[in-house]
Amino acid sequence: MNLIEYPDRDMLAIDLANLLAGELKAALLSHDTASFAVPGGTTPGPVFDALCAAPLEWDRVLVLPTDERWVAPDHARSNERLIREHLLVARAAEARFLSLHGPGAHPEDDLDDIAARVAQVLPLSVLLLGMGADYHVASLFPGAPGLAAALADDAPPLAAMAPAGQAEARISLTAPVLDGALKKHLVIYGTDKREALERARSLSPEDAPVQAVLSDMNVHWAE
């Protein structure tokens, strides 16, 4: 794990956006396309706002969420909606998007079809993650039914998750997919999250799922 500290959140967003753009450009030098997995939530918004104007061949970049709530793509809590509104604009509007949502009533209904599409873009060229105070990444929550299977080395690309206390069922990239990304970045803000990350390093992945992806991870932190 490589911890990078920034004087403030604005500087983090700008510097990280430049770094991500550079990594995507580098990936496109040796591949026809680059796959870029990103989270929803509030944390990545400022990074997206800076990254979307980057001058690169966005039409060769495929963007996908790290996880998704099983709600309509235009729902206020949809990760897809946030990504489309904050990242897939300006120059980045030319990027392709791989949705993790399907027509079924439950994630399990469409899991195999979506997983097959995800498998075609692996390994991920670049990964951006956030982390919850409970140590979850993507939708891999401590204690969630099916977590052990999603953490396993032979896990399929996607898992249907129903974490306790969460309003919606979810679909998530699994630990091998996240950990197997060629470039990995985790953004955390505030002392509480930094202390949580330090605690996670001494816990098992079952208790702290972020532990499963920390190898060679670049952690970007600002107060």
Order of alpha helices (4+ residues) and beta strands (2+ residues): beta-alpha-beta-alpha-beta-beta-alpha-beta-alpha-beta-alpha-beta-beta-alpha-beta-alpha-beta
